[in-house]
Amino acid sequence: MDQHKRMSIRVTSLINLRRDWLQLLSYPRRQLHGYKSCIVKERKALLELKEYMVSRTYESYLDYVLPTWTNDTKSDCCQWDGIDCNLTSRRVIGLSVGQSFYHQPLLNLSLLHPFEELRSLNLSTWTQVKYGSFNGFIDDVEGYKSLRKLKYLEILDLSSNAFDKSIFPFLNAVTSLTTLILHDNSVTDLSIKELKNLTNLELLDLSGNDFHGSIPALTHLKSLKALDLSTNYYSSSMGSMDLQDLKNLTNLEVLGLAENNLGGPIPIEVVCRMKNLRELDLKQNRFVGQLPLCFGSLKKLRVLDLSSNQLSGNLPSIFSRLESLEYLSLLDNNFTSLFSLNPLTNLTKLKVLKLSSTSHKVQVETGSTWHPNFQLRVVILRSCNLENIPSFLMYQKNLHLVDLSRNRLSGDIPTWLLANNSELKVLQLQEYSFTIFQIPSKVHNLQFLDFSANHIGGVFTNNIGRALPNLVEMNGSYNGFQGQLPSSIGEMKNLSLLDLSYNNFSKKLPRSVLTGCFSLKYLMLSHNKFTGNCLPRGTRFTSLLKLTIHNNLFTGKIGVGLLGSTRLSFLDMSNNRLTGAIPSWLSMLSVLEHLLLSNNLLEGTIPPSLVDLPYLSHLDLSGNILSGPLLSHMGVLYLFLHNNSFTGPIPDTLLEGLSILSLGYNKLSGSIPQFVNANDIRILLLRGNNLTGSIPRQLCHLSTIEVLDLSNNKLNGYVPSCLFNLSSGETEQEMFGALYGIFFNLERFKLDIYKFTFVVEELVVQYKTYGEIGIEFASKQRYESYTAGRLEYKGVLDYMYGMDLSNNELSGVIPTELGDLPKVKALNLSHNFLSSSIPSSFSKLTDIESLDLSYNMLHGSIPYQLNMLTFLEVFDVSHNNLSGIIPQGKQFNTFKESSYLDNPLLCGPPTDISCEAKNSTEEANNGGEEGNEAAIDMLIFYYTAASVYVTVLIGIVVLMCFDCPWRRAWLRVVDVFIVSAKHMMS
């Protein structure tokens, strides 16, 4: 199973940050001691508001609706969650109702009228889906003027709901508003008139909606200082000209246009007019061209994020005037030549510097004598073709994060970065050519270290645990480390993630690691050469969530040391040399979701207790020596039991809830059952057993099947014509974009990078493990492994549709209805007793890549329409009784003679039999046969005439030898005939 790790910079929206923008909540807040409760009127109103929320919430979520708001008279309502009170007046000034799931998601605004001094109202739900969140307002009395009652309301947060433009008439009445947050709703457009009365508005967040057409005109909002229009994904045809309506917002201090699919040059005529700008976020668009010179005139600019565009050129020298700049991100652009950082020399306030190029052609130039005047907190110089560590880093003493990944650095890992920066928390040095890893002896507080995918060999430094005792995550995978794992790792009491997979470690796991790393949550040691017993008694991985030790040389029974890992969710011990039975105590790992024990030497039966694991979805026990009958129900999603020695029939309930079932190459017998509750099955592999009887028509009702393999059995009878129903329609998984595979997101390490107006940017280290679900299926005349995709991308298996009925005893005709399988990519009916012609309907198999009909008794010609199958790579009709001309053109020009062997009546390329010569020979043969037939007819006539003459003559002679009445009568007849003849002649 491949592991794909990524480190990302994530921007996390936080409601408190939006509030902090203007520090509007400077009102006195409640204190912990000596405080009186809120007034009775508002307490009653709060309980009425809760009752309203409860009445509209789905029953399963009722326990989460404002649980601290109780009727207890001793309960101080100013202490309730989501309530802020004024210390003097005891009036509610801040109200947050929290998230819930509403089946009637309209909010009656009249319930808010009792809170006359309310200044901050938070209705954000922060759910992951729109379903069940607020989508509108109502007030049967006040109507659109309802919110006018809240005349002190300044902050209104409606984020993460399903509101659309229908709420704007309500909002337009709140003229006191200074902050309006509509992030992550369903607003599609906004006109000037709809918010024309909000003249006091200073902060407007419209990010994460779905605006169409042009960017909304907001020129009437004269007081506006912060505007976020990010993540609206405007039309791809929109360019800088569509931003012209923003150019009159000259008082703006913060402008966010990130993730909007905007193209063309950066609109300097808009941005460069905003002389008060402090934050400008244009990341993740399609802006092209060079960095604008006019940016140098934005003297107040503190944040400039131009990452993930298509910008080119160099850093303009005029950037040296940006004396207030603290944050500069130029990540993931298209810089292609020498790139100088010299304009940044005197920017003394610069704290964050990020640069990378997607072209991999940029060459960052710093100069060996360059001594900038800034002290960075974060430096990212990724994919910059660096051959040496930039010398200016020698003078940085306050670094918290260093990322120099994917460059051309080599030699020793620069441990002096640790010595110079005592506050360094994150060091990223992956995908280099470093060969030596030597940690300094001085203790450091580093928390995250990634030196994966280098060329470091030899023995891992043994003092790693003593030098870096506070490490939280360490990734040294994809190197060449040898020898034993350092025992000092057991001294890392805070270690949460350890990935040393894909190395050459050997010997046993040190006892100190097994007992000392009790904070480990993620341990990845796969693809090494570790030996000995696996996780023996005494192992203290009590916090473990994921363990992958596959592809090693572990022996013995599955260790009872796992008994203490009750939080374990992912366990992969496949491809080792484990023996004994599958322990029944695995059922005590109650949250286990993925259990992979394939390709070991395990024996015995499947413990019935495994069925009791409530969350188990993926079970792979293939490639062992397991035996006995199959359990009637497994309760998983993916079940792999192939290459074992299971016996007996297949239970008719086994497919219940299954998406993939692989039972190939066992010793199963009986007929294919009439499966029940099999509505979810997509891949059914029964190859290589002793199954008998006919293919049940009930299989045709399993319309979600995409891969069906019944080959190498003893099935007989006809091929059911109804098999065309398989995967005939769009499955539910396709409609919702579901893919095969395992997604395991390990997001454990975070570090705040920078605090913006609207968001906090965090470093998020994510280990996204995609446990690829793989199957083996005969396609293109060989068994191939097909694996599923990752969450973002589909893999081969996600597009695989196939049917293999080969090597059975099937007879009769090939149903023409099989041509109605337009998605099928591989169809194998070979090695049977089929005796019909090849259906011309196969020309409708437009996606087919492999068609094998060999070793049957097929007759007739090969349909010429098959040359329209443009994806066909393998075509085999050998060893049949086919005749006629082999089709030519397109894919048929690529097939070799072996595809047509042992069909003596076929002619044309690629065989040596010429259809013209064959026709001439046949004509000549036909003419000779006609002459021979005439000669034979005359010969038969002669023989027949002679035989009759001789027979008659003999009969007459014999009759003349006897004296009897009929002899005398005959002689009288002859005398009469002679007399008559003479009379006629005379």
FENQUICOR-V636300 format. One record per residue. N is the residue number from 1. SS is DSSP state (@ for helix, = for strand, . for the rest). PHI is phi as a letter, one per 20 degrees, with the letter a starting at -180 (none if undefined). Layout:
BEGIN
N,SS,PHI
N,SS,PHI
END
This chain:
BEGIN
1,.,none
2,.,f
3,=,d
4,=,c
5,=,d
6,=,b
7,=,d
8,=,c
9,=,e
10,=,d
11,=,d
12,=,d
13,=,f
14,.,c
15,@,f
16,@,f
17,@,f
18,@,f
19,@,f
20,@,f
21,.,g
22,.,d
23,.,l
24,.,f
25,.,e
26,.,e
27,.,f
28,.,f
29,.,d
30,.,f
31,.,d
32,.,f
33,.,c
34,.,m
35,.,d
36,.,e
37,.,f
38,.,f
39,.,f
40,@,f
41,@,g
42,@,f
43,@,f
44,@,f
45,@,f
46,@,f
47,@,f
48,@,f
49,@,f
50,@,f
51,@,g
52,@,f
53,@,f
54,@,f
55,@,f
56,.,d
57,=,d
58,.,g
59,@,g
60,@,f
61,@,d
62,@,f
63,@,f
64,@,e
65,.,e
66,.,l
67,.,f
68,.,e
69,.,e
70,.,c
71,.,e
72,.,f
73,.,f
74,.,e
75,.,e
76,.,e
77,@,f
78,@,f
79,@,e
80,.,f
81,.,f
82,.,n
83,=,d
84,=,d
85,=,d
86,.,f
87,.,f
88,.,e
89,.,e
90,.,m
91,.,e
92,=,f
93,=,d
94,=,c
95,=,c
96,=,c
97,.,e
98,.,m
99,.,e
100,.,a
101,.,c
102,=,d
103,.,e
104,.,c
105,.,e
106,=,e
107,=,d
108,=,e
109,@,f
110,@,f
111,@,f
112,@,e
113,.,f
114,.,f
115,.,e
116,.,f
117,.,d
118,.,f
119,.,d
120,=,c
121,=,c
122,=,d
123,.,d
124,.,f
125,.,d
126,.,l
127,.,e
128,.,e
129,.,c
130,.,f
131,.,f
132,.,n
133,.,e
134,.,f
135,.,c
136,=,a
137,=,d
138,=,b
139,.,a
140,.,f
141,.,e
142,.,e
143,@,m
144,@,f
145,@,e
146,@,g
147,@,f
148,@,f
149,@,f
150,.,e
151,.,f
152,.,d
153,.,f
154,.,d
155,=,c
156,=,c
157,=,d
158,.,d
159,.,f
160,.,l
161,.,c
162,.,c
163,.,f
164,.,c
165,@,f
166,@,f
167,@,e
168,@,f
169,@,f
170,@,f
171,@,f
172,.,f
173,.,e
174,.,e
175,.,f
176,.,e
177,.,f
178,.,d
179,=,c
180,=,c
181,=,d
182,.,d
183,.,g
184,.,m
185,.,c
186,.,c
187,.,f
188,.,d
189,.,b
190,.,b
191,.,d
192,@,f
193,@,f
194,@,f
195,@,c
196,.,f
197,.,e
198,.,e
199,.,f
200,.,e
201,.,f
202,.,d
203,=,c
204,=,c
205,=,d
206,.,d
207,.,f
208,.,m
209,.,d
210,.,b
211,.,f
212,.,d
213,.,m
214,.,e
215,.,f
216,.,f
217,.,e
218,.,c
219,.,f
220,.,f
221,.,e
222,.,f
223,.,e
224,.,f
225,.,d
226,=,c
227,=,c
228,=,c
229,.,d
230,.,f
231,.,l
232,.,d
233,.,l
234,.,f
235,.,g
236,.,f
237,.,e
238,.,f
239,.,c
240,@,f
241,@,f
242,@,f
243,@,e
244,@,f
245,@,f
246,@,e
247,.,f
248,.,e
249,.,e
250,.,f
251,.,e
252,.,g
253,.,d
254,=,c
255,=,c
256,=,d
257,.,c
258,.,f
259,.,l
260,.,c
261,.,m
262,.,f
263,=,c
264,=,n
265,=,f
266,.,f
267,.,f
268,@,f
269,@,f
270,@,e
271,@,f
272,.,f
273,.,e
274,.,e
275,.,f
276,.,e
277,.,g
278,.,d
279,=,c
280,=,c
281,=,d
282,.,d
283,.,f
284,.,l
285,.,c
286,=,c
287,=,f
288,=,c
289,=,n
290,=,e
291,.,f
292,.,f
293,@,f
294,@,f
295,@,f
296,@,f
297,@,e
298,.,e
299,.,f
300,.,e
301,.,f
302,.,d
303,=,c
304,=,c
305,=,d
306,.,d
307,.,f
308,.,l
309,.,c
310,=,c
311,=,f
312,=,c
313,.,n
314,.,c
315,.,e
316,.,f
317,@,f
318,@,f
319,@,f
320,@,f
321,@,e
322,.,e
323,.,f
324,.,e
325,.,f
326,.,d
327,=,c
328,=,c
329,=,c
330,=,c
331,=,f
332,=,l
333,=,d
334,.,d
335,.,f
336,.,c
337,.,c
338,=,f
339,=,c
340,=,e
341,.,e
342,@,g
343,@,f
344,@,e
345,.,g
346,.,e
347,.,e
348,.,f
349,.,e
350,.,f
351,.,d
352,=,c
353,=,c
354,=,c
355,=,b
356,=,a
357,=,c
358,.,f
359,.,f
360,.,m
361,.,d
362,.,f
363,=,c
364,=,f
365,=,d
366,.,d
367,.,n
368,.,f
369,.,d
370,.,f
371,.,c
372,.,f
373,.,e
374,.,e
375,.,c
376,.,f
377,.,d
378,=,c
379,=,c
380,=,c
381,=,c
382,.,e
383,.,l
384,.,d
385,.,l
386,.,f
387,.,d
388,.,c
389,.,f
390,.,g
391,@,f
392,@,f
393,@,f
394,@,f
395,@,d
396,.,e
397,.,d
398,.,c
399,.,f
400,.,d
401,=,b
402,=,c
403,=,c
404,.,d
405,.,f
406,.,l
407,.,d
408,.,d
409,.,f
410,=,b
411,=,n
412,=,e
413,.,f
414,.,f
415,.,f
416,@,f
417,@,f
418,@,f
419,@,f
420,@,e
421,.,c
422,.,f
423,.,e
424,.,f
425,.,d
426,=,c
427,=,c
428,=,d
429,.,c
430,.,e
431,.,m
432,.,d
433,=,c
434,=,f
435,=,d
436,=,c
437,.,c
438,.,c
439,.,e
440,.,f
441,.,f
442,.,f
443,.,f
444,.,c
445,.,e
446,.,g
447,.,d
448,=,c
449,=,c
450,=,c
451,.,c
452,.,f
453,.,l
454,.,d
455,.,c
456,.,e
457,=,c
458,=,m
459,=,e
460,.,f
461,.,g
462,.,f
463,.,e
464,@,g
465,@,f
466,@,e
467,@,f
468,.,c
469,.,f
470,.,e
471,.,g
472,.,e
473,=,c
474,=,c
475,=,c
476,.,c
477,.,f
478,.,l
479,.,c
480,=,c
481,=,f
482,=,c
483,=,m
484,.,e
485,.,f
486,.,g
487,@,f
488,@,f
489,@,g
490,@,f
491,@,e
492,.,e
493,.,f
494,.,e
495,.,f
496,.,d
497,=,c
498,=,c
499,=,c
500,.,c
501,.,f
502,.,l
503,.,c
504,=,c
505,=,f
506,=,b
507,=,m
508,.,e
509,.,f
510,.,f
511,@,f
512,@,f
513,@,f
514,@,f
515,@,d
516,@,e
517,.,e
518,.,f
519,.,e
520,.,g
521,.,d
522,=,c
523,=,c
524,=,c
525,.,c
526,.,f
527,.,l
528,.,c
529,=,c
530,=,f
531,.,c
532,.,n
533,=,f
534,=,e
535,.,l
536,.,f
537,.,g
538,.,o
539,.,f
540,.,d
541,.,e
542,.,f
543,.,d
544,.,f
545,.,d
546,=,c
547,=,c
548,=,c
549,.,c
550,.,f
551,.,l
552,.,c
553,.,c
554,.,f
555,=,c
556,=,n
557,=,f
558,=,f
559,.,f
560,@,f
561,@,f
562,@,f
563,@,g
564,@,e
565,.,e
566,.,f
567,.,e
568,.,f
569,.,d
570,=,c
571,=,c
572,=,c
573,.,c
574,.,f
575,.,l
576,.,c
577,=,c
578,=,f
579,=,c
580,=,n
581,=,e
582,.,f
583,.,f
584,@,f
585,@,f
586,@,g
587,@,f
588,@,f
589,.,e
590,.,f
591,.,d
592,.,f
593,.,d
594,=,c
595,=,c
596,=,c
597,.,c
598,.,f
599,.,l
600,.,c
601,=,c
602,=,f
603,=,c
604,=,n
605,.,d
606,.,f
607,.,f
608,@,g
609,@,f
610,@,f
611,@,f
612,@,e
613,.,f
614,.,f
615,.,d
616,.,f
617,.,c
618,=,c
619,=,c
620,=,c
621,.,d
622,.,f
623,.,m
624,.,c
625,=,c
626,=,f
627,=,b
628,=,n
629,.,f
630,.,f
631,.,f
632,.,f
633,.,b
634,.,d
635,.,m
636,.,d
637,.,e
638,=,c
639,=,c
640,=,c
641,.,c
642,.,f
643,.,l
644,.,c
645,=,c
646,=,f
647,=,c
648,=,n
649,.,f
650,.,e
651,.,f
652,.,f
653,.,d
654,.,f
655,.,e
656,.,f
657,.,n
658,.,e
659,.,d
660,=,c
661,=,c
662,=,c
663,.,c
664,.,f
665,.,l
666,.,d
667,=,c
668,=,f
669,=,c
670,=,n
671,=,e
672,.,f
673,.,f
674,.,e
675,.,f
676,.,d
677,.,l
678,.,d
679,.,f
680,.,d
681,.,f
682,.,d
683,=,c
684,=,c
685,=,c
686,.,c
687,.,f
688,.,m
689,.,c
690,=,d
691,=,f
692,=,c
693,=,n
694,=,e
695,.,f
696,.,f
697,@,f
698,@,f
699,@,g
700,@,f
701,@,e
702,.,e
703,.,f
704,.,e
705,.,f
706,.,d
707,=,c
708,=,c
709,=,c
710,.,d
711,.,f
712,.,l
713,.,c
714,=,c
715,=,f
716,=,c
717,=,n
718,.,e
719,.,e
720,.,f
721,@,f
722,@,f
723,@,f
724,@,f
725,@,f
726,.,f
727,.,l
728,.,f
729,.,c
730,.,f
731,.,e
732,@,f
733,@,f
734,@,f
735,@,f
736,.,d
737,.,m
738,.,f
739,.,c
740,.,f
741,.,p
742,=,d
743,=,d
744,=,c
745,=,e
746,=,d
747,=,d
748,=,c
749,=,d
750,=,c
751,=,b
752,=,f
753,=,d
754,=,b
755,=,d
756,.,e
757,.,f
758,.,e
759,=,b
760,=,d
761,=,e
762,=,d
763,=,e
764,=,c
765,=,e
766,=,d
767,=,d
768,=,e
769,=,e
770,=,d
771,=,f
772,.,f
773,.,f
774,=,c
775,=,c
776,=,d
777,=,b
778,=,f
779,=,b
780,.,m
781,.,m
782,=,b
783,=,f
784,=,c
785,=,e
786,=,d
787,=,d
788,.,e
789,.,e
790,.,e
791,.,f
792,.,f
793,.,c
794,.,e
795,.,d
796,.,f
797,@,f
798,@,f
799,@,d
800,.,e
801,.,c
802,=,b
803,=,b
804,=,c
805,.,d
806,.,f
807,.,l
808,.,c
809,=,c
810,=,f
811,=,c
812,=,n
813,.,e
814,.,e
815,.,f
816,@,f
817,@,f
818,@,f
819,@,f
820,@,e
821,.,d
822,.,f
823,.,e
824,.,f
825,.,d
826,=,b
827,=,c
828,=,c
829,.,d
830,.,f
831,.,l
832,.,c
833,=,c
834,=,f
835,.,c
836,.,e
837,.,e
838,.,f
839,.,f
840,@,f
841,@,f
842,@,f
843,@,f
844,@,e
845,.,e
846,.,f
847,.,d
848,.,f
849,.,d
850,=,b
851,=,c
852,=,d
853,.,c
854,.,f
855,.,l
856,.,c
857,.,c
858,.,f
859,=,c
860,=,n
861,.,e
862,.,e
863,.,g
864,@,f
865,@,f
866,@,f
867,@,f
868,@,e
869,.,e
870,.,f
871,.,e
872,.,f
873,.,d
874,=,c
875,=,c
876,=,c
877,.,c
878,.,f
879,.,m
880,.,c
881,=,c
882,=,f
883,=,b
884,=,n
885,=,e
886,.,f
887,.,g
888,.,c
889,.,n
890,@,l
891,@,f
892,@,f
893,@,f
894,@,e
895,.,e
896,.,e
897,@,f
898,@,f
899,@,f
900,@,c
901,.,g
902,.,l
903,.,c
904,.,f
905,=,e
906,=,e
907,=,b
908,.,n
909,.,g
910,.,e
911,.,f
912,.,e
913,.,e
914,.,e
915,@,f
916,@,f
917,@,f
918,@,f
919,@,f
920,@,f
921,@,f
922,@,f
923,@,f
924,@,f
925,@,f
926,@,f
927,@,f
928,@,g
929,@,f
930,@,f
931,@,f
932,@,f
933,@,f
934,@,f
935,@,f
936,@,f
937,@,f
938,@,f
939,@,f
940,@,f
941,@,f
942,@,f
943,@,f
944,@,f
945,@,f
946,@,f
947,@,f
948,@,f
949,@,f
950,@,f
951,@,f
952,@,f
953,@,f
954,@,f
955,@,f
956,@,f
957,@,g
958,@,f
959,@,f
960,@,f
961,.,e
962,.,c
963,.,e
964,.,b
965,@,g
966,@,f
967,@,f
968,@,f
969,@,f
970,@,f
971,@,f
972,@,f
973,@,f
974,@,f
975,@,f
976,@,f
977,@,f
978,@,f
979,@,f
980,@,f
981,@,f
982,@,f
983,@,f
984,@,f
985,@,f
986,.,e
END
